[in-house]
Amino acid sequence: MKAITIALLTTAASSLGGQAPVPKEVPAPHITAELRARFWRTQAEAIAAAARAKQAQEAAKAAQEEMQKECGDKFIVALDPSGEPSCQAKQ
């Protein structure tokens, strides 16, 4: 019975030219200045950290290349049983 009543009301509304109400636009939420400042601060910190990490990786690679130079052509740099880098014969 309820479905029939709803169907009749819907039909009557459409035959009278009634349209569904148009929803009002909801304004976008506002991001506070404090939150934007925190975002930009953390972005700057992340960029600085990435630069420091890149420098550290380059320094580690340079040290590894220097150790390989010490080992020469017949040996490679590898970790010994105690976990220390050492020159080991190439296989």
C-alpha positions as CSV (number, residue, x, y, z in Angstrom):
1,M,0.0,0.0,0.0
2,K,2.9,2.3,0.9
3,A,4.6,1.7,-2.4
4,I,1.4,2.5,-4.3
5,T,0.9,5.8,-2.4
6,I,4.5,6.8,-3.1
7,A,4.1,5.9,-6.8
8,L,0.9,7.9,-7.0
9,L,2.5,10.9,-5.3
10,T,5.5,10.7,-7.6
11,T,3.3,10.5,-10.7
12,A,1.1,13.4,-9.5
13,A,4.1,15.6,-8.8
14,S,5.6,14.9,-12.2
15,S,2.3,15.6,-14.0
16,L,2.0,18.9,-12.2
17,G,5.4,19.9,-13.5
18,G,7.0,19.5,-10.0
19,Q,10.6,18.8,-10.1
20,A,12.9,17.5,-7.4
21,P,14.4,20.4,-5.4
22,V,17.9,21.4,-6.6
23,P,20.3,21.0,-3.7
24,K,22.2,24.1,-2.7
25,E,25.9,24.2,-3.2
26,V,27.8,23.4,-0.1
27,P,30.8,25.7,0.4
28,A,34.2,24.0,0.4
29,P,35.7,23.6,3.8
30,H,38.3,26.1,4.8
31,I,41.9,25.0,5.5
32,T,43.3,27.1,8.3
33,A,46.5,29.2,8.0
34,E,48.1,27.1,10.8
35,L,47.4,23.9,8.9
36,R,48.8,25.3,5.6
37,A,51.9,26.5,7.5
38,R,52.4,23.1,9.0
39,F,52.1,21.5,5.5
40,W,54.7,23.8,4.0
41,R,57.0,23.4,7.0
42,T,56.9,19.6,6.8
43,Q,57.4,19.8,3.0
44,A,60.6,21.8,3.5
45,E,61.8,19.4,6.2
46,A,61.2,16.4,3.9
47,I,63.1,18.1,1.1
48,A,66.0,18.9,3.4
49,A,66.0,15.3,4.8
50,A,66.0,13.9,1.2
51,A,69.0,16.1,0.4
52,R,70.9,14.9,3.5
53,A,70.1,11.3,2.7
54,K,71.4,11.7,-0.8
55,Q,74.6,13.2,0.5
56,A,75.0,10.3,3.0
57,Q,74.5,7.8,0.2
58,E,77.1,9.5,-2.0
59,A,79.6,9.5,0.9
60,A,78.9,5.8,1.5
61,K,79.4,5.0,-2.2
62,A,82.6,7.0,-2.2
63,A,83.9,5.0,0.8
64,Q,82.9,1.8,-0.9
65,E,84.7,2.8,-4.1
66,E,87.8,3.7,-2.0
67,M,87.8,0.3,-0.3
68,Q,87.4,-1.4,-3.6
69,K,90.4,0.5,-4.9
70,E,92.4,-0.7,-1.9
71,C,91.4,-4.3,-2.6
72,G,92.5,-4.1,-6.2
73,D,91.4,-6.1,-9.2
74,K,91.7,-9.6,-7.8
75,F,89.6,-9.0,-4.7
76,I,86.2,-7.6,-4.0
77,V,84.8,-5.7,-0.9
78,A,82.6,-8.0,1.1
79,L,81.6,-8.5,4.7
80,D,83.6,-10.9,6.7
81,P,82.1,-13.3,9.3
82,S,82.2,-10.5,11.9
83,G,80.3,-8.2,9.6
84,E,83.2,-5.9,8.8
85,P,84.1,-5.0,5.2
86,S,87.2,-6.8,3.9
87,C,88.9,-7.7,0.7
88,Q,87.9,-11.2,-0.4
89,A,89.1,-13.2,-3.4
90,K,86.9,-13.0,-6.5
91,Q,85.2,-16.3,-7.3
